[in-house]
Amino acid sequence: MLSHVLAHTQVFSSPLYIGKAINLRQRVTDHLLGNTPLKSRLAQASINILRTQLYIFEAPSLAVDGADDADTKSIELLMEDLFSRLFCPSFTLRYG
């Protein structure tokens, strides 16, 4: 049981990074296979990105009657900022 609990301690930890993506598959591929700033910062901290866990939060539909693309983008940025400020991820460079 202790082994099981220790294997899932990340649930009790602050996330390392919070971000949003239009194309999630591409964003994850870039981070895993490319030389992204996030991957470099993690490596500098001796954290292998391939040994981290990815949690995906699917935001509810942001479609609001009368809202345009600018309104939707503002809401997305606000949500990213809110989650970043709530969880204080160590490897997020900017909030919002």
ZADO-621248 format. One line per field, with one value per residue: residue number from 1; residue in three letters; chain; x, y, z of N, C-alpha, C, O in turn. Coordinates in nm, 2 decimals. Layout:
resi <- (NUM; ...)
resn <- (ala; ...)
chain <- (A; ...)
n_c1 <- (X; ...)
n_c2 <- (Y; ...)
n_c3 <- (Z; ...)
ca_c1 <- (X; ...)
ca_c2 <- (Y; ...)
ca_c3 <- (Z; ...)
c_c1 <- (X; ...)
c_c2 <- (Y; ...)
c_c3 <- (Z; ...)
o_c1 <- (X; ...)
o_c2 <- (Y; ...)
o_c3 <- (Z; ...)
! end
This chain:
resi <- (1; 2; 3; 4; 5; 6; 7; 8; 9; 10; 11; 12; 13; 14; 15; 16; 17; 18; 19; 20; 21; 22; 23; 24; 25; 26; 27; 28; 29; 30; 31; 32; 33; 34; 35; 36; 37; 38; 39; 40; 41; 42; 43; 44; 45; 46; 47; 48; 49; 50; 51; 52; 53; 54; 55; 56; 57; 58; 59; 60; 61; 62; 63; 64; 65; 66; 67; 68; 69; 70; 71; 72; 73; 74; 75; 76; 77; 78; 79; 80; 81; 82; 83; 84; 85; 86; 87; 88; 89; 90; 91; 92; 93; 94; 95; 96)
resn <- (met; leu; ser; his; val; leu; ala; his; thr; gln; val; phe; ser; ser; pro; leu; tyr; ile; gly; lys; ala; ile; asn; leu; arg; gln; arg; val; thr; asp; his; leu; leu; gly; asn; thr; pro; leu; lys; ser; arg; leu; ala; gln; ala; ser; ile; asn; ile; leu; arg; thr; gln; leu; tyr; ile; phe; glu; ala; pro; ser; leu; ala; val; asp; gly; ala; asp; asp; ala; asp; thr; lys; ser; ile; glu; leu; leu; met; glu; asp; leu; phe; ser; arg; leu; phe; cys; pro; ser; phe; thr; leu; arg; tyr; gly)
chain <- (A; A; A; A; A; A; A; A; A; A; A; A; A; A; A; A; A; A; A; A; A; A; A; A; A; A; A; A; A; A; A; A; A; A; A; A; A; A; A; A; A; A; A; A; A; A; A; A; A; A; A; A; A; A; A; A; A; A; A; A; A; A; A; A; A; A; A; A; A; A; A; A; A; A; A; A; A; A; A; A; A; A; A; A; A; A; A; A; A; A; A; A; A; A; A; A)
n_c1 <- (0.08; 0.19; 0.38; 0.21; 0.09; 0.31; 0.38; 0.20; 0.23; 0.25; 0.00; -0.05; 0.12; 0.23; 0.18; 0.43; 0.42; 0.19; -0.02; -0.17; -0.32; -0.39; -0.36; -0.32; -0.19; 0.03; 0.16; 0.24; 0.41; 0.60; 0.72; 0.82; 0.98; 1.12; 1.33; 1.24; 1.19; 1.08; 1.15; 1.42; 1.45; 1.36; 1.55; 1.77; 1.71; 1.75; 1.54; 1.39; 1.20; 1.06; 1.00; 0.80; 0.46; 0.16; -0.12; -0.44; -0.66; -0.97; -1.12; -1.44; -1.68; -1.64; -1.81; -2.02; -2.32; -2.31; -2.04; -1.72; -1.42; -1.21; -1.31; -1.33; -1.06; -0.97; -1.10; -0.98; -0.71; -0.75; -0.83; -0.60; -0.42; -0.55; -0.54; -0.26; -0.19; -0.32; -0.19; 0.08; 0.30; 0.62; 0.77; 0.65; 0.68; 0.55; 0.24; -0.09)
n_c2 <- (-0.12; 0.12; 0.16; 0.20; 0.44; 0.62; 0.61; 0.77; 1.03; 1.27; 1.37; 1.51; 1.72; 2.04; 2.15; 2.13; 2.28; 2.49; 2.52; 2.61; 2.49; 2.50; 2.29; 2.02; 1.77; 1.83; 2.02; 1.87; 1.68; 1.85; 1.94; 1.69; 1.58; 1.79; 2.07; 2.25; 2.55; 2.48; 2.21; 2.23; 2.39; 2.21; 2.01; 2.14; 2.15; 1.89; 1.73; 1.48; 1.51; 1.30; 1.14; 1.26; 1.33; 1.38; 1.57; 1.64; 1.89; 1.94; 2.22; 2.36; 2.43; 2.74; 2.89; 3.16; 3.33; 3.58; 3.63; 3.69; 3.58; 3.72; 3.76; 3.50; 3.42; 3.60; 3.49; 3.24; 3.31; 3.43; 3.20; 3.04; 3.21; 3.22; 2.95; 2.92; 3.11; 3.00; 2.75; 2.79; 2.70; 2.57; 2.59; 2.75; 3.03; 3.27; 3.42; 3.41)
n_c3 <- (0.00; 0.08; -0.12; -0.34; -0.27; -0.26; -0.52; -0.63; -0.54; -0.68; -0.71; -0.48; -0.49; -0.60; -0.93; -1.19; -1.41; -1.58; -1.86; -2.17; -2.47; -2.82; -3.00; -2.86; -2.89; -3.06; -2.90; -2.67; -2.80; -2.90; -2.66; -2.56; -2.76; -2.88; -2.84; -2.62; -2.42; -2.17; -2.14; -2.13; -1.89; -1.71; -1.73; -1.64; -1.38; -1.31; -1.37; -1.55; -1.83; -1.94; -1.73; -1.60; -1.52; -1.70; -1.67; -1.78; -1.81; -1.92; -2.03; -1.98; -2.24; -2.38; -2.52; -2.55; -2.57; -2.80; -2.77; -2.90; -3.08; -2.96; -2.70; -2.61; -2.61; -2.41; -2.19; -2.18; -2.13; -1.88; -1.73; -1.74; -1.60; -1.35; -1.26; -1.26; -1.06; -0.84; -0.80; -0.82; -1.01; -1.05; -1.29; -1.48; -1.67; -1.70; -1.60; -1.71)
ca_c1 <- (0.00; 0.28; 0.44; 0.11; 0.07; 0.43; 0.38; 0.10; 0.24; 0.23; -0.14; -0.05; 0.22; 0.20; 0.22; 0.55; 0.39; 0.05; -0.03; -0.29; -0.28; -0.49; -0.33; -0.25; -0.10; 0.15; 0.23; 0.31; 0.51; 0.71; 0.79; 0.88; 1.08; 1.19; 1.42; 1.16; 1.24; 1.03; 1.23; 1.56; 1.45; 1.34; 1.68; 1.86; 1.67; 1.77; 1.41; 1.37; 1.06; 1.00; 0.96; 0.70; 0.32; 0.08; -0.26; -0.51; -0.79; -1.04; -1.20; -1.58; -1.70; -1.63; -1.90; -2.11; -2.39; -2.26; -1.89; -1.64; -1.29; -1.13; -1.37; -1.29; -0.92; -0.95; -1.14; -0.88; -0.60; -0.79; -0.83; -0.46; -0.37; -0.61; -0.48; -0.12; -0.18; -0.37; -0.10; 0.22; 0.39; 0.77; 0.83; 0.58; 0.76; 0.46; 0.11; -0.18)
ca_c2 <- (0.00; 0.24; 0.17; 0.26; 0.58; 0.69; 0.62; 0.87; 1.15; 1.39; 1.42; 1.60; 1.82; 2.15; 2.11; 2.19; 2.37; 2.50; 2.59; 2.58; 2.46; 2.48; 2.16; 1.95; 1.66; 1.90; 2.08; 1.76; 1.63; 1.95; 1.93; 1.56; 1.55; 1.90; 2.14; 2.36; 2.61; 2.40; 2.09; 2.28; 2.43; 2.09; 1.94; 2.22; 2.12; 1.75; 1.66; 1.42; 1.53; 1.17; 1.08; 1.34; 1.28; 1.48; 1.58; 1.72; 1.94; 1.99; 2.33; 2.36; 2.52; 2.88; 2.96; 3.24; 3.40; 3.72; 3.64; 3.67; 3.51; 3.80; 3.73; 3.36; 3.43; 3.66; 3.40; 3.13; 3.37; 3.44; 3.07; 3.00; 3.29; 3.18; 2.82; 2.94; 3.18; 2.91; 2.63; 2.84; 2.60; 2.61; 2.60; 2.84; 3.16; 3.39; 3.39; 3.48)
ca_c3 <- (0.00; 0.08; -0.26; -0.43; -0.23; -0.30; -0.67; -0.68; -0.46; -0.76; -0.69; -0.37; -0.52; -0.69; -1.07; -1.23; -1.52; -1.63; -1.99; -2.25; -2.61; -2.92; -3.05; -2.74; -2.93; -3.10; -2.78; -2.59; -2.89; -2.90; -2.53; -2.54; -2.86; -2.92; -2.74; -2.57; -2.30; -2.06; -2.13; -2.09; -1.75; -1.63; -1.73; -1.55; -1.24; -1.30; -1.39; -1.68; -1.87; -1.97; -1.61; -1.54; -1.55; -1.77; -1.63; -1.88; -1.77; -2.04; -1.99; -2.04; -2.35; -2.35; -2.61; -2.48; -2.67; -2.83; -2.75; -3.02; -3.06; -2.86; -2.57; -2.58; -2.58; -2.28; -2.09; -2.17; -2.05; -1.74; -1.66; -1.72; -1.50; -1.22; -1.22; -1.22; -0.93; -0.73; -0.78; -0.82; -1.07; -1.05; -1.42; -1.56; -1.67; -1.69; -1.57; -1.80)
c_c1 <- (0.09; 0.35; 0.34; 0.09; 0.19; 0.43; 0.29; 0.11; 0.23; 0.09; -0.14; 0.05; 0.17; 0.25; 0.35; 0.52; 0.24; 0.05; -0.15; -0.24; -0.40; -0.48; -0.25; -0.15; 0.04; 0.23; 0.30; 0.43; 0.63; 0.79; 0.87; 1.00; 1.16; 1.28; 1.35; 1.22; 1.20; 1.12; 1.37; 1.56; 1.44; 1.47; 1.78; 1.84; 1.69; 1.63; 1.40; 1.22; 0.99; 0.96; 0.85; 0.56; 0.24; -0.06; -0.33; -0.64; -0.86; -1.14; -1.34; -1.58; -1.71; -1.73; -2.01; -2.19; -2.34; -2.11; -1.82; -1.50; -1.20; -1.18; -1.33; -1.15; -0.89; -0.99; -1.04; -0.75; -0.63; -0.79; -0.69; -0.40; -0.42; -0.55; -0.33; -0.10; -0.22; -0.26; 0.04; 0.32; 0.53; 0.82; 0.75; 0.64; 0.67; 0.32; 0.02; -0.14)
c_c2 <- (0.13; 0.27; 0.24; 0.41; 0.67; 0.71; 0.73; 1.00; 1.28; 1.45; 1.53; 1.71; 1.93; 2.11; 2.19; 2.30; 2.37; 2.57; 2.55; 2.56; 2.45; 2.34; 2.09; 1.85; 1.73; 1.96; 1.98; 1.71; 1.72; 1.95; 1.80; 1.54; 1.66; 1.96; 2.27; 2.42; 2.53; 2.28; 2.12; 2.32; 2.31; 2.02; 2.01; 2.19; 1.97; 1.67; 1.61; 1.43; 1.40; 1.09; 1.16; 1.28; 1.41; 1.47; 1.68; 1.76; 2.00; 2.10; 2.32; 2.45; 2.66; 2.96; 3.03; 3.32; 3.55; 3.74; 3.62; 3.60; 3.59; 3.77; 3.60; 3.36; 3.49; 3.57; 3.29; 3.19; 3.38; 3.31; 3.02; 3.08; 3.25; 3.05; 2.84; 3.01; 3.09; 2.80; 2.67; 2.73; 2.65; 2.65; 2.68; 2.98; 3.28; 3.34; 3.47; 3.49)
c_c3 <- (0.00; -0.05; -0.35; -0.39; -0.28; -0.45; -0.72; -0.60; -0.54; -0.74; -0.58; -0.38; -0.61; -0.83; -1.10; -1.33; -1.55; -1.76; -2.06; -2.40; -2.70; -2.97; -2.95; -2.79; -2.98; -2.99; -2.70; -2.67; -2.89; -2.77; -2.51; -2.63; -2.90; -2.81; -2.70; -2.45; -2.17; -2.04; -2.08; -1.94; -1.66; -1.62; -1.64; -1.41; -1.21; -1.30; -1.53; -1.72; -1.90; -1.85; -1.53; -1.58; -1.60; -1.72; -1.72; -1.81; -1.89; -1.99; -2.05; -2.16; -2.31; -2.44; -2.52; -2.58; -2.68; -2.81; -2.88; -2.98; -2.96; -2.72; -2.52; -2.54; -2.44; -2.17; -2.07; -2.10; -1.91; -1.66; -1.64; -1.61; -1.36; -1.17; -1.18; -1.09; -0.81; -0.70; -0.78; -0.88; -1.09; -1.18; -1.52; -1.55; -1.65; -1.66; -1.66; -1.94)
o_c1 <- (0.06; 0.36; 0.37; 0.08; 0.17; 0.49; 0.30; 0.01; 0.20; 0.08; -0.23; 0.07; 0.07; 0.36; 0.38; 0.60; 0.18; 0.11; -0.23; -0.13; -0.50; -0.58; -0.13; -0.04; 0.14; 0.35; 0.42; 0.53; 0.75; 0.91; 0.98; 1.10; 1.27; 1.30; 1.39; 1.30; 1.28; 1.17; 1.43; 1.65; 1.50; 1.51; 1.85; 1.93; 1.64; 1.62; 1.40; 1.14; 0.86; 0.89; 0.82; 0.55; 0.26; -0.12; -0.28; -0.72; -0.81; -1.23; -1.36; -1.50; -1.78; -1.73; -2.08; -2.12; -2.32; -2.06; -1.86; -1.48; -1.13; -1.10; -1.29; -1.11; -0.81; -0.92; -1.01; -0.70; -0.54; -0.74; -0.66; -0.33; -0.35; -0.51; -0.29; -0.01; -0.17; -0.24; 0.13; 0.41; 0.55; 0.92; 0.78; 0.66; 0.71; 0.28; 0.05; -0.21)
o_c2 <- (0.22; 0.38; 0.33; 0.49; 0.78; 0.81; 0.77; 1.08; 1.38; 1.57; 1.62; 1.79; 1.91; 2.05; 2.30; 2.40; 2.27; 2.68; 2.46; 2.61; 2.39; 2.27; 2.10; 1.84; 1.68; 1.95; 2.01; 1.69; 1.68; 1.95; 1.80; 1.49; 1.65; 1.90; 2.38; 2.36; 2.52; 2.25; 2.05; 2.28; 2.31; 1.97; 1.94; 2.20; 1.91; 1.57; 1.69; 1.38; 1.39; 0.99; 1.13; 1.20; 1.52; 1.36; 1.79; 1.68; 2.10; 2.07; 2.26; 2.54; 2.70; 3.09; 2.97; 3.37; 3.62; 3.84; 3.53; 3.57; 3.52; 3.76; 3.58; 3.29; 3.45; 3.57; 3.25; 3.11; 3.36; 3.30; 2.97; 3.03; 3.24; 3.04; 2.78; 2.98; 3.10; 2.77; 2.58; 2.69; 2.77; 2.73; 2.68; 3.03; 3.38; 3.22; 3.59; 3.55)
o_c3 <- (-0.07; -0.10; -0.43; -0.49; -0.33; -0.50; -0.83; -0.59; -0.48; -0.77; -0.58; -0.29; -0.68; -0.84; -1.05; -1.34; -1.54; -1.77; -2.02; -2.43; -2.66; -2.99; -2.94; -2.73; -2.94; -2.99; -2.66; -2.62; -2.88; -2.77; -2.45; -2.59; -2.96; -2.71; -2.73; -2.38; -2.08; -1.92; -2.00; -1.87; -1.56; -1.51; -1.57; -1.32; -1.11; -1.23; -1.62; -1.66; -1.89; -1.86; -1.42; -1.67; -1.56; -1.73; -1.74; -1.77; -1.95; -1.91; -2.16; -2.17; -2.22; -2.44; -2.44; -2.68; -2.58; -2.84; -2.96; -2.87; -2.88; -2.62; -2.41; -2.44; -2.37; -2.07; -1.96; -2.01; -1.82; -1.55; -1.53; -1.52; -1.26; -1.06; -1.08; -1.01; -0.70; -0.58; -0.75; -0.82; -1.13; -1.19; -1.64; -1.45; -1.59; -1.69; -1.69; -2.02)
! end
